[in-house]
Amino acid sequence: MADKTVTRADLTEAVYRAVGLSRSESAVFVETILEEITQRLEQGETVKLSSFGTFAVRDKKERIGRNPKTGVEVPITPRRVLTFRPSHVLKDQINRQMLKKAEGQ
C-alpha cells in the first residue's frame, strides 16, 4: 500500500525546506508540536487539527475476552486507547489522489 513511512526526520526536513528555519530549529519545532499533542492527549483532551482530523483518547472498561485458539476466557484490563478520525477534507484529498493514480494506469 504505502511505499514509504514518513518519519520525524522527514517532517523536520519538510519544515526546513518550507519555512526556512535551520535544521536544528526545524527539529525543535517538530518535537515541540508532537510533545504538545502528546501532553494534551495524556491529559484526556481531544486534539483537533483543522482540515486534517481529530485525535481522541477513549477509556475502555474491563471485559472478558477469549483466546481464539483455546477458548479460555481471559480478563482484558481497563485501558485508554487513542483514536483518530480524519476530516472530510483529508478523506477527499486522499480519494482524489487515488482517482488520479487509477486514471493514469
DSSP file (Angstrom, degrees, kcal/mol; ACC not computed):
  #  RESIDUE AA STRUCTURE BP1 BP2  ACC     N-H-->O    O-->H-N    N-H-->O    O-->H-N    TCO  KAPPA ALPHA  PHI   PSI    X-CA   Y-CA   Z-CA
    1    1 A M              0   0    0      0, 0.0     2,-0.4     0, 0.0     0, 0.0   0.000 360.0 360.0 360.0 -71.4    0.0    0.0    0.0
    2    2 A A        -     0   0    0      1,-0.1     3,-0.1     0, 0.0     0, 0.0  -0.786 360.0-161.2 -95.4 134.8    2.4    2.7    1.2
    3    3 A D  S    S+     0   0    0     -2,-0.4     2,-0.3     1,-0.2    -1,-0.1   0.773  75.1  25.8 -81.4 -26.9    5.9    2.7   -0.3
    4    4 A K        -     0   0    0      2,-0.0     2,-0.5     0, 0.0    -1,-0.2  -0.979  66.5-136.5-141.9 147.4    7.4    4.9    2.4
    5    5 A T        -     0   0    0     -2,-0.3     2,-0.5    -3,-0.1     0, 0.0  -0.900  26.4-129.4-101.9 132.9    6.9    5.7    6.0
    6    6 A V        -     0   0    0     -2,-0.5     2,-0.2     4,-0.1    -2,-0.0  -0.703  30.6-167.1 -83.5 128.2    7.2    9.4    7.0
    7    7 A T     >  -     0   0    0     -2,-0.5     4,-2.2     1,-0.1     5,-0.2  -0.539  38.2-100.1-107.9 173.6    9.5    9.9   10.0
    8    8 A R  H  > S+     0   0    0      1,-0.2     4,-2.8     2,-0.2     5,-0.2   0.886 125.1  55.9 -59.2 -38.3   10.3   12.7   12.3
    9    9 A A  H  > S+     0   0    0      1,-0.2     4,-2.4     2,-0.2    -1,-0.2   0.889 106.0  50.4 -62.8 -38.4   13.4   13.4   10.2
   10   10 A D  H  > S+     0   0    0      2,-0.2     4,-2.2     1,-0.2    -1,-0.2   0.912 111.4  47.8 -64.6 -42.9   11.2   13.7    7.1
   11   11 A L  H  X S+     0   0    0     -4,-2.2     4,-2.4     2,-0.2    -2,-0.2   0.912 111.3  51.0 -63.4 -42.4    8.9   16.2    8.9
   12   12 A T  H  X S+     0   0    0     -4,-2.8     4,-2.5     1,-0.2    -2,-0.2   0.921 110.3  49.0 -60.7 -44.4   11.9   18.1   10.1
   13   13 A E  H  X S+     0   0    0     -4,-2.4     4,-2.4     1,-0.2    -1,-0.2   0.886 110.0  51.8 -63.2 -39.5   13.3   18.3    6.5
   14   14 A A  H  X S+     0   0    0     -4,-2.2     4,-2.5     2,-0.2     5,-0.2   0.906 111.3  46.7 -64.4 -41.9    9.9   19.4    5.2
   15   15 A V  H  X>S+     0   0    0     -4,-2.4     4,-2.9     2,-0.2     5,-0.9   0.919 110.8  53.7 -64.8 -42.9    9.8   22.2    7.8
   16   16 A Y  H  X5S+     0   0    0     -4,-2.5     4,-1.0     1,-0.2    -2,-0.2   0.919 114.7  40.3 -56.6 -46.4   13.4   23.2    7.0
   17   17 A R  H  <5S+     0   0    0     -4,-2.4    -1,-0.2     1,-0.1    -2,-0.2   0.887 122.1  40.2 -72.0 -39.4   12.5   23.5    3.2
   18   18 A A  H  <5S+     0   0    0     -4,-2.5    -2,-0.2    -5,-0.2    -3,-0.2   0.881 126.8  27.7 -80.4 -39.4    9.1   25.2    3.6
   19   19 A V  H  <5S-     0   0    0     -4,-2.9    -3,-0.2    -5,-0.2    -2,-0.1   0.787  94.0-128.6 -98.7 -31.1    9.8   27.6    6.5
   20   20 A G     << +     0   0    0     -4,-1.0    -4,-0.2    -5,-0.9    -3,-0.1   0.596  55.9 142.2  92.5  10.2   13.5   28.3    6.2
   21   21 A L        -     0   0    0     -6,-0.5    -1,-0.3     1,-0.1    -2,-0.1  -0.362  61.5 -90.8 -73.0 164.6   14.5   27.6    9.7
   22   22 A S     >  -     0   0    0      1,-0.1     4,-2.7    -2,-0.1     5,-0.2  -0.284  39.5-106.4 -67.8 165.4   17.8   25.9   10.4
   23   23 A R  H  > S+     0   0    0      1,-0.2     4,-2.1     2,-0.2     5,-0.1   0.903 122.1  48.3 -62.4 -39.8   17.7   22.1   10.5
   24   24 A S  H  > S+     0   0    0      2,-0.2     4,-2.1     1,-0.2    -1,-0.2   0.898 112.4  48.0 -69.2 -38.2   18.1   22.1   14.3
   25   25 A E  H  > S+     0   0    0      2,-0.2     4,-2.4     1,-0.2    -2,-0.2   0.886 111.0  52.0 -66.0 -38.3   15.4   24.8   14.7
   26   26 A S  H  X S+     0   0    0     -4,-2.7     4,-2.5     2,-0.2    -2,-0.2   0.895 108.5  50.9 -64.2 -39.7   13.1   22.7   12.5
   27   27 A A  H  X S+     0   0    0     -4,-2.1     4,-2.5     2,-0.2    -2,-0.2   0.913 111.0  47.9 -63.6 -43.2   13.8   19.6   14.6
   28   28 A V  H  X S+     0   0    0     -4,-2.1     4,-2.5     2,-0.2    -2,-0.2   0.901 111.1  52.3 -63.5 -40.6   12.9   21.5   17.8
   29   29 A F  H  X S+     0   0    0     -4,-2.4     4,-2.2     2,-0.2    -2,-0.2   0.941 111.7  44.5 -60.3 -50.2    9.8   22.9   16.1
   30   30 A V  H  X S+     0   0    0     -4,-2.5     4,-2.5     1,-0.2     5,-0.2   0.926 114.6  49.2 -62.1 -45.9    8.6   19.4   15.1
   31   31 A E  H  X S+     0   0    0     -4,-2.5     4,-2.5     1,-0.2    -1,-0.2   0.886 109.7  52.3 -61.2 -39.6    9.4   17.9   18.5
   32   32 A T  H  X S+     0   0    0     -4,-2.5     4,-2.3     2,-0.2    -1,-0.2   0.918 110.6  47.1 -63.8 -44.4    7.6   20.8   20.3
   33   33 A I  H  X S+     0   0    0     -4,-2.2     4,-2.3     2,-0.2    -2,-0.2   0.947 114.7  45.8 -62.0 -48.9    4.4   20.2   18.2
   34   34 A L  H  X S+     0   0    0     -4,-2.5     4,-2.5     1,-0.2    -2,-0.2   0.884 112.8  50.7 -64.2 -38.1    4.5   16.4   18.8
   35   35 A E  H  X S+     0   0    0     -4,-2.5     4,-2.8    -5,-0.2    -1,-0.2   0.896 109.5  50.7 -66.0 -40.0    5.1   16.9   22.5
   36   36 A E  H  X S+     0   0    0     -4,-2.3     4,-2.2     2,-0.2    -2,-0.2   0.925 111.7  47.2 -64.0 -44.5    2.2   19.3   22.8
   37   37 A I  H  X S+     0   0    0     -4,-2.3     4,-2.2     1,-0.2    -2,-0.2   0.931 113.2  49.6 -60.8 -45.7   -0.1   16.9   21.1
   38   38 A T  H  X S+     0   0    0     -4,-2.5     4,-2.5     1,-0.2    -2,-0.2   0.923 110.5  49.2 -60.8 -46.2    1.1   14.1   23.3
   39   39 A Q  H  X S+     0   0    0     -4,-2.8     4,-1.6     1,-0.2    -1,-0.2   0.907 110.8  50.0 -61.8 -42.1    0.7   16.0   26.5
   40   40 A R  H  <>S+     0   0    0     -4,-2.2     5,-2.5     1,-0.2    -1,-0.2   0.909 112.1  47.5 -64.3 -41.3   -2.9   17.1   25.6
   41   41 A L  H ><5S+     0   0    0     -4,-2.2     3,-1.6     1,-0.2    -2,-0.2   0.892 108.0  55.3 -67.4 -38.7   -3.8   13.5   24.8
   42   42 A E  H 3<5S+     0   0    0     -4,-2.5    -1,-0.2     1,-0.3    -2,-0.2   0.850 105.6  53.6 -60.1 -33.5   -2.3   12.3   28.1
   43   43 A Q  T 3<5S-     0   0    0     -4,-1.6    -1,-0.3    -5,-0.2    -2,-0.2   0.467 123.2-108.5 -80.4  -1.5   -4.5   14.8   29.9
   44   44 A G  T < 5S+     0   0    0     -3,-1.6    -3,-0.2     1,-0.3    13,-0.2   0.573  72.1 141.3  87.3   9.1   -7.5   13.3   28.2
   45   45 A E      < -     0   0    0     -5,-2.5     2,-0.4    -6,-0.2    -1,-0.3  -0.456  52.7-118.6 -81.7 157.6   -8.1   16.3   25.9
   46   46 A T        -     0   0    0     10,-0.1     2,-0.6    -2,-0.1    10,-0.2  -0.798  21.1-149.6 -92.9 137.5   -9.2   16.0   22.3
   47   47 A V  E     -A   55   0A   0      8,-2.6     8,-3.2    -2,-0.4     2,-0.6  -0.940  13.6-172.4-112.4 115.3   -6.8   17.4   19.7
   48   48 A K  E     -A   54   0A   0     -2,-0.6     2,-0.7     6,-0.2     6,-0.2  -0.934   7.6-167.9-112.3 121.0   -8.5   18.7   16.5
   49   49 A L  E >>  -A   53   0A   0      4,-3.1     3,-2.5    -2,-0.6     4,-2.1  -0.921  31.5-120.6-107.6 108.2   -6.3   19.7   13.6
   50   50 A S  T 34 S+     0   0    0     -2,-0.7     4,-0.0     1,-0.3    37,-0.0  -0.150  93.0   6.6 -53.1 136.6   -8.5   21.6   11.2
   51   51 A S  T 34 S+     0   0    0      1,-0.1    -1,-0.3    35,-0.0    -3,-0.0   0.530 129.7  62.3  65.4   9.5   -8.6   20.1    7.7
   52   52 A F  T <4 S-     0   0    0     -3,-2.5    35,-2.4     1,-0.2     2,-0.3   0.636 101.3 -93.0-121.9 -63.8   -6.6   17.1    9.0
   53   53 A G  E  <  -AB  49  86A   0     -4,-2.1    -4,-3.1    33,-0.3     2,-0.4  -0.979  29.2 -81.6 165.9-174.5   -8.5   15.2   11.7
   54   54 A T  E     -AB  48  85A   0     31,-2.4    31,-2.7    -2,-0.3     2,-0.4  -0.977  23.3-159.2-126.9 128.0   -9.2   14.7   15.4
   55   55 A F  E     +AB  47  84A   0     -8,-3.2    -8,-2.6    -2,-0.4     2,-0.3  -0.880  22.2 171.4-100.6 135.3   -7.2   12.6   17.9
   56   56 A A  E     - B   0  83A   0     27,-2.3    27,-3.3    -2,-0.4     2,-0.5  -0.987  28.7-132.6-144.0 153.3   -9.1   11.5   21.0
   57   57 A V  E     - B   0  82A   0     -2,-0.3     2,-0.4    25,-0.2    25,-0.2  -0.912  22.0-165.3-106.7 131.8   -8.5    9.2   23.9
   58   58 A R  E     - B   0  81A   0     23,-2.9    23,-2.8    -2,-0.5     2,-0.5  -0.932  15.7-134.5-116.4 141.1  -11.2    6.7   24.9
   59   59 A D  E     - B   0  80A   0     -2,-0.4     2,-0.4    21,-0.2    21,-0.2  -0.828  19.5-158.5 -92.4 127.0  -11.4    4.8   28.1
   60   60 A K  E     - B   0  79A   0     19,-3.5    19,-1.6    -2,-0.5     3,-0.1  -0.896  12.7-132.6-106.8 135.6  -12.2    1.1   27.7
   61   61 A K        -     0   0    0     -2,-0.4     2,-0.1    17,-0.2    15,-0.0  -0.319  33.5 -85.5 -79.6 164.7  -13.7   -0.8   30.6
   62   62 A E        +     0   0    0     16,-0.1     2,-0.3    -2,-0.1    15,-0.2  -0.451  58.0 168.0 -66.8 143.1  -12.5   -4.2   31.8
   63   63 A R  E     -C   76   0B   0     13,-1.9    13,-3.8    -2,-0.1     2,-0.5  -0.954  38.0-100.4-150.6 168.7  -14.1   -7.0   29.9
   64   64 A I  E     -C   75   0B   0     -2,-0.3     2,-0.2    11,-0.2     9,-0.0  -0.838  38.2-175.3 -97.3 126.9  -13.8  -10.7   29.4
   65   65 A G  E     -C   74   0B   0      9,-3.5     9,-2.7    -2,-0.5     2,-0.4  -0.614  15.9-132.5-110.4 175.4  -12.0  -11.9   26.2
   66   66 A R  E     -C   73   0B   0      7,-0.3     7,-0.2    -2,-0.2     6,-0.1  -0.996  15.8-123.4-135.4 131.7  -11.5  -15.3   24.8
   67   67 A N     >  -     0   0    0      5,-2.7     4,-3.2    -2,-0.4     5,-0.2  -0.621  23.1-149.9 -68.7 117.0   -8.4  -16.9   23.5
   68   68 A P  T  4 S+     0   0    0      0, 0.0    -1,-0.2     0, 0.0     0, 0.0   0.776  91.6  49.5 -65.7 -24.3   -9.5  -17.9   20.0
   69   69 A K  T  4 S+     0   0    0      1,-0.1    -2,-0.0     3,-0.1    -3,-0.0   0.911 128.2  18.1 -79.4 -43.5   -7.1  -20.9   19.9
   70   70 A T  T  4 S-     0   0    0      2,-0.1     3,-0.1     0, 0.0    -1,-0.1   0.665  90.8-129.7-104.4 -19.8   -8.0  -22.5   23.2
   71   71 A G     <  +     0   0    0     -4,-3.2     2,-0.2     1,-0.3    -2,-0.0   0.483  55.0 149.7  81.7   1.8  -11.4  -20.9   24.0
   72   72 A V        -     0   0    0     -5,-0.2    -5,-2.7    -6,-0.1    -1,-0.3  -0.508  48.4-122.2 -72.4 133.1  -10.1  -20.0   27.5
   73   73 A E  E     -C   66   0B   0     -2,-0.2    -7,-0.3    -7,-0.2    -1,-0.1  -0.573  31.9-174.9 -76.4 137.6  -11.7  -16.8   28.9
   74   74 A V  E     -C   65   0B   0     -9,-2.7    -9,-3.5    -2,-0.3     2,-0.3  -0.999  25.6-120.5-134.9 132.3   -9.2  -14.1   29.9
   75   75 A P  E     -C   64   0B   0      0, 0.0     2,-0.6     0, 0.0   -11,-0.2  -0.571  21.1-147.8 -73.3 134.2   -9.9  -10.8   31.6
   76   76 A I  E     -C   63   0B   0    -13,-3.8   -13,-1.9    -2,-0.3     3,-0.1  -0.916  22.0-127.4-101.8 120.6   -8.8   -7.8   29.5
   77   77 A T        -     0   0    0     -2,-0.6   -17,-0.1   -15,-0.2     2,-0.0  -0.212  28.8 -93.4 -68.2 154.6   -7.7   -5.0   31.8
   78   78 A P        +     0   0    0      0, 0.0     2,-0.3     0, 0.0   -17,-0.2  -0.383  57.9 163.4 -64.6 147.2   -9.2   -1.5   31.5
   79   79 A R  E     -B   60   0A   0    -19,-1.6   -19,-3.5    -3,-0.1     2,-0.4  -0.971  38.8-110.7-157.5 168.5   -7.1    0.8   29.3
   80   80 A R  E     -B   59   0A   0     -2,-0.3     2,-0.4   -21,-0.2   -21,-0.2  -0.911  31.3-164.0-107.3 136.5   -7.1    4.0   27.3
   81   81 A V  E     -B   58   0A   0    -23,-2.8   -23,-2.9    -2,-0.4     2,-0.5  -0.934  15.1-130.6-122.6 146.7   -7.0    3.8   23.5
   82   82 A L  E     -B   57   0A   0     -2,-0.4     2,-0.3   -25,-0.2   -25,-0.2  -0.798  25.0-170.6 -95.0 131.9   -6.1    6.5   21.0
   83   83 A T  E     -B   56   0A   0    -27,-3.3   -27,-2.3    -2,-0.5     2,-0.4  -0.902   8.3-159.6-120.8 152.8   -8.4    7.1   18.1
   84   84 A F  E     -B   55   0A   0     -2,-0.3   -29,-0.2   -29,-0.2    -2,-0.0  -0.997   3.6-170.9-132.0 129.2   -8.1    9.2   15.0
   85   85 A R  E     -B   54   0A   0    -31,-2.7   -31,-2.4    -2,-0.4   -33,-0.1  -0.957  21.2-138.4-119.5 112.4  -10.9   10.4   12.9
   86   86 A P  E     -B   53   0A   0      0, 0.0   -33,-0.3     0, 0.0   -34,-0.1  -0.345  21.4-113.8 -69.5 149.1   -9.8   12.0    9.6
   87   87 A S     >  -     0   0    0    -35,-2.4     4,-2.4   -38,-0.2     5,-0.2  -0.334  23.9-112.6 -74.6 163.5  -11.5   15.2    8.4
   88   88 A H  H  > S+     0   0    0      1,-0.2     4,-2.8     2,-0.2     5,-0.2   0.845 118.6  58.4 -64.6 -33.0  -13.7   15.2    5.3
   89   89 A V  H  > S+     0   0    0      2,-0.2     4,-2.2     1,-0.2    -1,-0.2   0.935 108.6  44.1 -61.7 -46.4  -11.1   17.4    3.7
   90   90 A L  H  > S+     0   0    0      2,-0.2     4,-2.5     1,-0.2     5,-0.2   0.922 113.9  50.1 -64.9 -44.8   -8.3   14.8    4.3
   91   91 A K  H  X S+     0   0    0     -4,-2.4     4,-2.5     1,-0.2    -2,-0.2   0.926 112.0  47.9 -59.3 -45.2  -10.6   12.0    3.1
   92   92 A D  H  X S+     0   0    0     -4,-2.8     4,-2.5     1,-0.2    -1,-0.2   0.901 111.3  50.5 -63.5 -41.1  -11.5   13.9   -0.1
   93   93 A Q  H  X S+     0   0    0     -4,-2.2     4,-2.0    -5,-0.2    -1,-0.2   0.915 111.7  47.3 -64.1 -43.1   -7.9   14.7   -0.8
   94   94 A I  H  X S+     0   0    0     -4,-2.5     4,-2.1     1,-0.2    -2,-0.2   0.908 113.0  48.7 -64.8 -42.5   -6.8   11.1   -0.4
   95   95 A N  H  X S+     0   0    0     -4,-2.5     4,-2.2     2,-0.2    -2,-0.2   0.876 109.3  52.5 -67.2 -37.2   -9.6    9.8   -2.6
   96   96 A R  H  X S+     0   0    0     -4,-2.5     4,-2.2     2,-0.2    -1,-0.2   0.917 109.6  49.9 -62.0 -42.3   -8.8   12.4   -5.3
   97   97 A Q  H  X S+     0   0    0     -4,-2.0     4,-2.0     1,-0.2    -2,-0.2   0.899 109.7  50.8 -63.0 -41.0   -5.2   11.2   -5.3
   98   98 A M  H  X S+     0   0    0     -4,-2.1     4,-2.3     1,-0.2    -1,-0.2   0.904 109.7  50.4 -63.8 -41.5   -6.3    7.6   -5.6
   99   99 A L  H  X S+     0   0    0     -4,-2.2     4,-2.2     1,-0.2    -1,-0.2   0.884 108.2  52.5 -64.7 -38.7   -8.6    8.5   -8.6
  100  100 A K  H  X S+     0   0    0     -4,-2.2     4,-1.6     2,-0.2    -1,-0.2   0.910 110.6  47.8 -62.9 -41.4   -5.7   10.3  -10.3
  101  101 A K  H  X S+     0   0    0     -4,-2.0     4,-0.7     1,-0.2    -2,-0.2   0.906 111.4  50.4 -65.8 -40.4   -3.5    7.2   -9.9
  102  102 A A  H >< S+     0   0    0     -4,-2.3     3,-0.6     1,-0.2    -2,-0.2   0.870 110.3  49.7 -66.3 -36.3   -6.3    5.0  -11.2
  103  103 A E  H 3< S+     0   0    0     -4,-2.2    -1,-0.2     1,-0.2    -2,-0.2   0.825 107.0  56.2 -70.7 -31.0   -6.8    7.2  -14.3
  104  104 A G  H 3<        0   0    0     -4,-1.6    -1,-0.2     1,-0.2    -2,-0.2   0.643 360.0 360.0 -77.0 -14.1   -3.1    7.2  -15.0
  105  105 A Q    <<        0   0    0     -4,-0.7    -1,-0.2    -3,-0.6    -2,-0.2   0.469 360.0 360.0 -86.2 360.0   -2.8    3.4  -15.2
